[in-house]
Amino acid sequence: MRRLTGDLVSDKLVTMSPRLTADERREEVIAAAAVEFAGGGFAGTATEAIARRAGVSQPYVFQLFRTKKDLFLATVRDSFARITRRLEEAAKAANATGLDTEHVLEAMGHAYIDMLVADRDQLRLQLHAYAACSDPQIQSEVRAQYLKLWDTVAQVSGAHSDALYPWFASGMLINVIASIGDAKTLEGFKAHMHGGSATVH
């Protein structure tokens, strides 16, 4: 996504180019929404704040997305897509070196941690997506996205479901540790749990 100069809002730049296409502006709004929803969740985030961060008017946000929920769902889909692409890239690189399934999964785990460390908003958005699942429509979308992620990991790693269950369980443990600590490596995450005795893949 292009980063152009603009006004400083909070800790991130707002893009202000008048020449963006509707699709490009949609991406800009989703990027802004990811930051705002990461901070306030679905219920606690105002579309005015998203519009302000994106450098557009609130009515324009509703031209792109019919409702705040539509924007939240689009933002959640984008987040899962980013995670999926990162894991696919890691698996492709690991497979290219001839690693077995166990080590391919380990490489994907490292890549996931690297992603969380680089962008904490993705982690917070993910947690808010799960928290918002009391809404049936959001629950349906989050479930679909999680199952799609599961299927992708299975496909690119070649792992059997017996290996996928502990891998995804470890991923959720990593989410919790990342939300309450500041570890930046797999070893650092392990060190947070029972003096490093917990196994995190």
C-alpha positions in Angstrom: 0.0 0.0 0.0 1.3 3.4 -0.9 2.4 5.7 1.9 2.2 9.4 0.9 2.9 12.5 2.9 0.0 13.9 4.9 -1.2 15.1 8.3 -0.1 13.3 11.4 -2.9 11.8 13.3 -2.1 9.8 16.5 1.1 7.9 15.6 0.4 7.1 11.9 0.3 9.2 8.8 -2.9 9.9 7.0 -2.7 9.8 3.2 -4.1 12.8 1.4 -3.7 12.2 -2.3 -6.7 13.4 -4.4 -5.7 11.1 -7.3 -6.4 7.7 -5.6 -8.9 5.5 -7.3 -11.9 4.2 -5.5 -10.2 0.8 -4.9 -7.0 2.5 -3.6 -9.1 4.8 -1.3 -10.9 1.7 -0.1 -7.6 0.2 0.8 -6.6 3.4 2.6 -9.8 3.3 4.6 -9.4 -0.3 5.6 -5.8 0.4 6.7 -7.1 3.3 8.9 -9.9 1.1 10.2 -7.5 -1.6 11.2 -5.7 0.9 13.5 -8.9 2.3 15.0 -10.6 -1.1 15.4 -7.5 -2.5 16.9 -7.7 0.2 19.6 -11.4 0.3 20.3 -12.9 -2.8 18.9 -16.1 -3.0 16.8 -18.5 -1.4 19.3 -16.1 1.2 20.7 -14.8 2.6 17.4 -16.4 5.6 15.7 -16.5 5.9 12.0 -15.6 9.6 12.4 -12.2 8.5 13.8 -11.7 6.1 10.9 -12.5 8.8 8.4 -10.3 11.3 10.1 -7.3 8.9 10.1 -7.9 8.0 6.4 -8.2 11.7 5.4 -11.7 11.4 4.0 -15.1 12.5 5.1 -17.4 10.3 7.1 -20.1 10.3 4.3 -17.4 9.0 1.9 -16.6 6.1 4.2 -20.3 5.1 3.9 -20.1 5.4 0.1 -17.4 2.8 0.2 -18.9 0.7 3.0 -22.6 0.6 3.6 -22.3 0.3 7.4 -19.7 0.2 10.1 -20.2 -3.5 10.3 -19.4 -3.9 6.6 -16.2 -1.9 7.1 -15.3 -4.1 10.2 -15.9 -7.3 8.2 -13.8 -6.0 5.3 -11.0 -5.1 7.8 -11.1 -8.5 9.4 -11.0 -10.2 6.0 -8.0 -8.1 5.0 -6.2 -9.0 8.3 -6.7 -12.7 7.8 -5.5 -12.3 4.2 -2.3 -10.6 5.4 -1.7 -13.4 7.8 -2.4 -16.1 5.2 0.0 -14.5 2.7 2.8 -14.3 5.2 2.4 -17.9 6.2 2.2 -19.0 2.6 5.5 -17.1 1.9 7.2 -18.8 4.9 6.0 -22.2 3.8 7.1 -21.7 0.3 10.6 -20.7 1.4 10.8 -23.6 3.9 9.6 -26.1 1.3 12.1 -24.8 -1.2 15.0 -25.8 1.2 13.6 -29.3 1.6 12.4 -29.0 5.2 10.0 -31.7 6.5 6.5 -30.9 7.6 7.4 -30.3 11.2 10.1 -27.7 10.3 7.8 -26.1 7.7 5.3 -25.5 10.5 8.0 -24.2 12.7 9.1 -21.7 10.0 5.5 -20.5 9.7 5.3 -20.0 13.4 8.4 -17.9 13.4 7.0 -15.9 10.5 3.7 -15.3 12.4 5.6 -14.0 15.5 7.7 -11.7 13.2 4.4 -10.3 11.8 2.9 -9.7 15.3 6.1 -8.0 16.5 6.2 -5.8 13.4 2.5 -4.8 13.6 0.8 -5.1 17.0 -2.4 -3.6 15.5 -2.9 -6.9 13.6 -2.9 -8.8 16.9 -5.2 -6.4 18.6 -7.6 -6.4 15.6 -7.6 -10.2 15.6 -8.5 -10.4 19.3 -11.3 -7.8 18.8 -12.6 -9.9 15.9 -13.0 -12.9 18.2 -14.5 -10.7 20.9 -17.1 -9.3 18.5 -18.4 -12.8 17.7 -21.5 -12.3 19.8 -22.8 -10.7 16.6 -24.0 -13.6 14.4 -22.8 -12.0 11.2 -19.4 -11.2 12.5 -19.2 -14.7 14.0 -20.0 -16.3 10.7 -17.3 -14.2 8.9 -14.6 -14.8 11.5 -15.4 -18.5 11.5 -15.1 -18.7 7.7 -11.8 -16.8 7.7 -10.3 -19.0 10.4 -11.3 -22.1 8.6 -9.9 -20.8 5.4 -6.6 -20.1 7.3 -6.7 -23.6 8.7 -7.1 -25.1 5.2 -4.3 -23.0 3.8 -1.9 -24.0 6.5 -2.8 -27.6 5.9 -2.3 -27.3 2.2 1.0 -25.4 2.2 2.6 -27.4 5.0 1.3 -30.8 4.1 0.5 -31.4 7.8 -2.0 -33.8 9.1 -4.8 -32.6 11.4 -3.0 -34.3 14.3 -0.2 -31.7 13.8 -2.5 -28.8 13.0 -4.4 -28.9 16.2 -1.3 -28.3 18.5 0.1 -25.8 15.9 -3.0 -23.6 15.9 -3.4 -24.0 19.7 0.2 -22.7 20.1 -0.8 -19.9 17.8 -3.5 -18.8 20.1 -1.1 -19.1 23.1 1.3 -16.9 21.2 -1.6 -14.3 20.7 -2.1 -14.3 24.5 1.6 -14.0 25.3 2.0 -11.2 22.7 -0.9 -9.3 24.1 0.5 -9.3 27.7 4.3 -9.2 27.0 6.9 -7.8 24.8 8.7 -11.0 23.5 10.2 -10.7 20.0 11.4 -14.2 19.3 10.0 -17.8 19.6 12.5 -18.4 22.4 11.3 -15.2 24.1 7.7 -16.4 23.9 8.6 -19.7 25.5 10.4 -17.9 28.3 7.1 -16.3 29.3 5.5 -19.6 30.1 6.5 -21.6 33.3 10.1 -20.5 33.1 10.4 -21.5 29.5 9.2 -25.1 30.0 6.0 -24.7 27.9 6.4 -26.0 24.3 5.5 -23.4 21.7 5.9 -24.4 18.0 
